[in-house]
């Protein structure tokens, strides 16, 4: 039986399957002063380029965008696995991947894989949403081979001075619905992440990311409307916040008509203790 938060997430992704890759699949990301094509590309780069057999699991794979990046390598020995609890996301993934990965419907707290069977676990914007994150990490330790690696992208701190800060302020003042309580608060801070991965993992690194979602005000609004808290607002509240948002970001509008939007995120990478 799904928990209340899982029921909400299942409903959200039934209505909006593929929304995560829609907004972040082509959004440039800065890390340590360098720019990568997307947060998905940062995770794809974690997987070694060599001919030895490698089993790679995308945990909460959504519509399969990250798995498709890996499949495009045509890398001998690369075995791709994807797991998601949303059948609607998995249906989109099947259409995208055309058999290039083996997909499973299930929960991260009970993975359908053998002990020490996976070389790399990747996860994009999902761990911070999961119930009982300690159980998830126990499963990662179980299925990863000794020395295997895990890399995840999760939400980070609010970047000041852009449309997301404006939106966050309007959402706070609306207060028409309690914020969606999803996941464990520890996943939302660097120290909390290090604490969670202290058991059974070594060489834990947490790096700050800044993801660029700039665009015309209406398009930026549409991306913000698909955040979980905004999605739960009644239609009248959404309309009211939209009007206030479009007015408030006018001073940020550039000569090309776009407004700046930056998402703060984090990338954690660690190795299963040998």
C-alpha positions in Angstrom: 0.0 0.0 0.0 1.6 3.3 -1.0 2.2 5.9 1.7 0.4 9.3 1.3 3.5 10.9 -0.2 4.0 8.0 -2.6 0.3 8.2 -3.6 0.7 11.8 -4.4 3.9 11.2 -6.4 2.2 8.4 -8.4 -0.6 10.7 -9.2 1.7 13.5 -10.2 3.8 11.3 -12.5 0.6 9.8 -14.0 -0.5 13.3 -15.1 3.0 14.6 -16.0 5.1 11.6 -17.1 8.4 12.8 -18.5 8.2 16.3 -16.9 11.6 16.0 -15.2 13.6 15.3 -18.4 11.5 17.9 -20.2 12.8 20.7 -18.0 16.2 19.4 -17.1 17.3 17.2 -20.0 18.7 20.2 -21.9 19.4 22.7 -19.0 23.1 23.6 -18.8 24.6 23.0 -15.3 27.6 24.6 -13.7 29.8 22.6 -11.3 33.1 23.8 -10.0 33.3 26.6 -12.6 32.7 24.3 -15.5 29.6 23.9 -17.6 28.0 20.5 -18.6 25.1 20.0 -20.9 22.8 18.8 -18.1 22.5 17.1 -14.7 21.8 13.9 -16.6 25.1 14.3 -18.5 26.9 14.6 -15.2 25.5 11.3 -14.0 26.1 9.6 -17.4 29.8 10.6 -17.1 30.1 8.7 -13.9 29.9 5.4 -15.7 33.3 4.2 -16.9 34.1 3.9 -20.6 35.6 0.5 -20.9 34.8 -2.9 -22.3 34.4 -4.9 -19.1 30.9 -6.0 -18.1 29.1 -3.3 -16.1 25.6 -3.4 -14.6 24.2 0.1 -14.2 21.0 0.8 -12.3 19.1 4.1 -12.8 17.0 4.3 -9.5 13.7 6.1 -10.1 14.5 6.2 -13.8 11.4 8.1 -14.9 10.9 8.2 -18.6 14.4 6.7 -19.3 16.2 9.8 -20.4 19.5 9.0 -18.5 19.3 5.4 -19.6 19.0 6.6 -23.2 22.2 8.7 -22.9 24.0 5.5 -21.7 22.4 3.4 -24.4 23.7 5.7 -27.1 27.2 4.8 -26.2 26.7 1.3 -27.7 29.3 0.2 -25.1 30.0 -3.5 -25.1 29.4 -5.2 -21.8 27.1 -2.4 -20.5 23.9 -3.8 -19.0 21.3 -1.1 -18.2 18.6 -1.5 -15.6 15.9 1.0 -14.6 13.5 0.9 -11.7 10.6 3.3 -11.0 7.4 3.0 -9.0 5.3 4.8 -11.7 3.9 2.6 -14.5 3.2 5.8 -16.5 6.9 6.8 -16.4 7.9 3.3 -17.3 5.6 3.3 -20.3 7.3 6.4 -21.5 10.7 4.8 -20.9 9.8 1.7 -22.9 8.8 3.9 -25.8 12.1 5.9 -25.5 14.5 3.0 -25.0 13.0 0.3 -27.3 14.5 -2.6 -25.4 17.9 -1.0 -24.7 17.4 -1.4 -20.9 15.6 -3.8 -18.6 12.9 -2.0 -16.7 11.3 -2.9 -13.4 8.3 -1.4 -11.5 9.1 -1.3 -7.8 10.2 0.7 -4.8 13.7 1.7 -3.9 13.2 0.3 -0.4 13.0 -3.2 -1.8 15.1 -3.7 -4.9 14.5 -6.7 -7.1 18.2 -7.4 -7.6 20.6 -9.8 -6.1 23.3 -9.0 -3.5 26.5 -7.4 -5.0 25.0 -7.5 -8.5 25.3 -3.9 -9.6 28.4 -1.9 -10.5 27.0 1.6 -10.6 23.8 3.1 -9.2 22.7 6.5 -10.5 19.6 8.5 -9.5 18.3 11.9 -10.7 16.2 14.1 -8.5 14.6 11.3 -6.6 16.4 10.3 -3.4 15.1 13.5 -1.6 11.5 12.3 -2.3 11.8 8.8 -0.9 10.2 7.5 2.3 12.5 5.7 4.7 15.7 6.8 3.1 17.8 4.6 5.5 16.1 1.5 4.0 16.9 2.8 0.5 20.6 3.2 1.4 20.6 -0.3 3.0 19.3 -1.6 -0.3 22.0 0.3 -2.2 24.7 -1.2 0.0 23.2 -4.7 -0.6 23.0 -4.6 -4.4 26.2 -2.7 -5.1 29.4 -4.7 -5.6 32.2 -3.9 -3.2 34.0 -0.9 -4.7 30.9 -0.1 -6.8 29.9 3.5 -7.1 26.8 5.5 -6.6 26.1 9.0 -7.8 22.9 11.0 -7.2 21.6 14.4 -8.1 19.2 16.0 -5.5 17.8 19.4 -4.8 20.1 22.0 -3.2 20.0 25.5 -1.8 18.0 28.4 -3.2 20.1 30.6 -5.6 19.4 34.2 -4.9 18.6 36.9 -7.5 16.6 35.0 -10.1 13.0 34.0 -10.9 13.1 31.0 -8.6 13.7 33.2 -5.6 10.7 35.4 -6.7 8.5 32.3 -7.0 9.6 30.9 -3.6 8.7 34.1 -1.9 5.2 34.1 -3.6 4.6 30.5 -2.6 5.5 31.2 1.0 3.1 34.2 1.2 0.3 32.2 -0.4 0.2 29.6 2.4 -3.0 28.2 1.1 -1.8 24.6 1.3 0.8 23.0 3.6 4.1 22.2 1.8 4.3 18.7 0.5 6.3 16.6 3.0 8.4 14.4 0.8 11.4 12.4 1.8 13.9 12.9 4.6 15.2 16.4 5.5 18.7 15.1 5.8 18.8 14.6 2.0 18.3 18.3 1.6 21.7 19.4 3.1 25.3 18.6 2.4 26.0 17.6 6.0 22.9 15.4 6.0 23.9 13.6 2.9 27.4 12.9 4.2 25.8 11.6 7.4 23.5 9.3 5.5 26.3 7.9 3.4 28.8 7.5 6.3 27.8 3.9 6.8 29.1 1.4 4.2 30.5 4.0 1.8 33.9 5.7 1.3 35.2 8.6 -0.7 31.9 10.5 -0.3 31.9 13.8 -2.2 29.1 16.4 -2.4 29.4 19.1 -5.0 27.1 22.1 -5.5 25.4 22.5 -8.9 23.7 25.5 -10.5 21.2 24.5 -13.2 20.2 27.2 -15.7 16.5 27.2 -16.7 16.4 30.7 -18.3 13.6 31.4 -20.7 10.6 33.7 -21.5 8.6 34.4 -18.4 5.6 32.3 -19.5 7.9 29.2 -20.1 9.7 29.8 -16.8 6.3 29.9 -15.1 5.3 26.6 -16.7 8.4 24.9 -15.3 7.8 26.3 -11.8 4.1 25.2 -12.0 5.3 21.6 -12.2 7.1 21.8 -8.8 5.3 19.6 -6.3 4.2 22.4 -4.0 2.8 24.5 -6.9 1.1 21.5 -8.4 -0.9 21.1 -5.2 -2.3 24.6 -5.2 -6.0 25.1 -6.1 -6.5 26.6 -9.6 -7.5 30.0 -8.2 -4.3 30.2 -6.2 -2.2 29.1 -9.2 -3.7 31.9 -11.3 -3.2 34.5 -8.6 0.5 33.5 -8.1 1.0 33.4 -11.9 -0.2 37.0 -12.3 2.0 38.2 -9.4 5.0 36.2 -10.7 4.8 37.5 -14.2 4.6 41.1 -12.9 7.5 40.6 -10.3 9.9 39.1 -12.9 9.5 42.0 -15.4 12.5 43.9 -13.9 14.6 40.7 -14.5 13.7 40.5 -18.1 16.8 40.8 -20.5 17.0 42.3 -23.9 16.3 38.9 -25.5 13.0 38.6 -23.5 14.3 35.9 -21.2 14.4 35.9 -17.4 17.1 34.1 -15.3 16.1 30.9 -13.6 18.7 28.9 -11.6 18.1 25.7 -9.7 20.5 24.9 -6.9 21.2 21.2 -6.8 23.8 18.8 -5.4 25.7 15.8 -6.7 26.8 13.2 -4.3 29.2 10.5 -5.4 30.5 7.6 -3.2 31.9 4.1 -3.4 30.6 1.0 -1.7 33.1 0.0 1.0 35.4 -2.8 -0.4 
